[in-house]
Amino acid sequence: MNDIKIAVLGSEGVGKSLIVRFFTKRFIGEYASSSCIYRKRLTLDGRQMNLELYEPCSQSFQGKITINDQIHLADGFIVVYDISDRSSLLAARSVVKLIREHRLGSAKRDAESLIFLVGNKHDLCHMREVCREEGQRLADEFRCQFHELSAAEHYQEVALVFSKALQSAKAKERRRRPSGSKSVARLINNVFGKRRKSV
Ligand SMILES: Nc1nc2c(ncn2[C@@H]2O[C@H](COP(=O)(O)OP(=O)(O)OP(=O)(O)O)[C@@H](O)[C@H]2O)c(=O)[nH]1
């Protein structure tokens, strides 16, 4: 069975718990995450997959699993910023740049489908600090796919982003070496003991 690993990155408070939204279809306003890895078995195009979604852990892992490790291990990335917080766009820019630097060697087709830039909190349009065009420009500059959405209000759009990210990661996975790629969960568990969550 294949593993697909997607990292959800972005600064604090941008809404990375859209992972939980995707898995549960529910928006949980204040979600205290005790986990940085979420696992789910699913069928994609008739094939069983182990999906691993992970986000930077704000607790004891911080500083141990570096963003470089995450970039190295992931098959795809969802980089989130908050449209009502300009500083989160700057943080997203640094992350996307870092991913590009690490993945310079990727085939062009891989590179283009690797990163999904998501402007979250679209429901807060009245407090907008980042216009849509700025997000799109950043996405164009680093060849990302771009979406604006509200994790709070747009489940379908959240699902669409994950589904596209999965499809891209799966296509990439088909082209890479068939085995030998370590599961993120296994790697982290090996180093730090168990701390994973199935949703
Ligand atoms: N209005 C609005 N609020 C949102 C949305 N998505 C998340 N939030 C709120 O933003 C705050 C932070 O959301 P989280 O998902 O915890 O953000 P995070 O990126 O996981 O934050 P850290 O775990 O601190 O890194 C919470 O109060 C959420 O309810 C959205 O689409 N619209």
The ligand as a Gaussian input file, in Angstrom:
#p B3LYP/6-31G(d) Opt

LIG

0 1
 N      -13.196000      33.481000      10.796000
 C      -12.460000      32.389000      10.623000
 N      -11.711000      31.912000      11.617000
 C      -10.979000      30.793000      11.378000
 C      -10.993000      30.114000      10.142000
 N      -10.148000      29.053000      10.221000
 C       -9.651000      29.078000      11.471000
 N      -10.151000      30.107000      12.167000
 C       -9.867000      30.503000      13.550000
 O       -8.517000      30.900000      13.650000
 C       -7.973000      30.501000      14.899000
 C       -6.728000      29.658000      14.665000
 O       -7.092000      28.496000      13.953000
 P       -6.201000      27.181000      14.020000
 O       -6.738000      26.231000      13.029000
 O       -6.036000      26.725000      15.421000
 O       -4.823000      27.769000      13.516000
 P       -3.424000      27.012000      13.423000
 O       -2.780000      27.478000      12.173000
 O       -3.601000      25.537000      13.573000
 O       -2.702000      27.641000      14.673000
 P       -1.475000      26.999000      15.550000
 O       -1.913000      25.632000      15.995000
 O       -1.343000      27.993000      16.644000
 O       -0.299000      26.978000      14.653000
 C       -9.078000      29.728000      15.641000
 O       -9.712000      30.633000      16.507000
 C      -10.024000      29.330000      14.515000
 O      -11.370000      29.247000      14.955000
 C      -11.810000      30.645000       9.092000
 O      -11.899000      30.145000       7.978000
 N      -12.516000      31.774000       9.395000

